[in-house]
Amino acid sequence: MASQDIKAQIPGFAKKDRVVTTAEIAKQYGISWNTAEKYLLELALDGKFRRIKKAGVNLWVLI
């Protein structure tokens, strides 16, 4: 699956719970944690997610 396809699907996956972790995205799409973090950071810059740092984990809240 192309990177832009995965990045475009992440907000749809997050709609169910509104809060996801980097590890959940990595597992869902079969990508590395670092790649998932990169996509989520890009989506945050696009105004689609907000990051909350909590006890060693990043929580990503769908806006």
C-alpha positions in Angstrom: 0.0 0.0 0.0 1.4 3.4 -0.9 2.3 5.8 1.9 -0.2 8.4 0.8 -3.0 5.8 0.8 -2.1 4.8 4.4 -1.9 8.4 5.5 -5.3 9.2 4.0 -6.9 6.2 5.8 -5.6 7.0 9.3 -8.3 9.7 10.1 -11.0 7.2 9.1 -9.6 4.5 11.4 -9.4 7.0 14.2 -13.0 8.1 13.9 -14.2 5.1 15.9 -12.4 6.0 19.1 -11.2 9.5 18.3 -8.0 8.7 20.2 -5.3 6.4 18.9 -1.7 5.6 19.7 1.2 5.4 17.4 1.5 1.7 18.1 -2.1 1.1 17.2 -1.6 2.8 13.8 1.6 0.8 13.2 -0.1 -2.5 13.9 -3.3 -1.7 11.9 -1.4 -0.8 8.8 1.7 -3.2 9.2 4.2 -0.3 9.2 7.0 0.6 11.6 6.3 2.7 14.7 8.6 5.4 13.3 6.6 5.5 10.0 3.3 5.7 11.9 4.7 8.5 14.0 5.8 10.4 10.9 2.3 10.1 9.3 0.6 11.2 12.5 2.9 14.2 12.9 2.2 15.2 9.3 -1.5 14.9 9.9 -1.1 17.0 13.0 0.6 19.7 11.0 -2.4 19.5 8.5 -4.7 20.2 11.5 -6.4 16.7 11.6 -4.9 15.5 14.9 -3.7 16.9 18.1 -0.9 15.2 20.1 -1.0 14.6 23.8 2.1 13.3 25.5 1.2 11.1 28.4 3.5 8.9 30.5 5.8 7.9 27.7 3.1 7.4 25.0 1.8 9.8 22.4 -2.0 10.0 22.2 -3.4 11.3 19.0 -6.8 13.0 19.2 -8.8 13.4 16.0 -9.9 17.0 15.6 
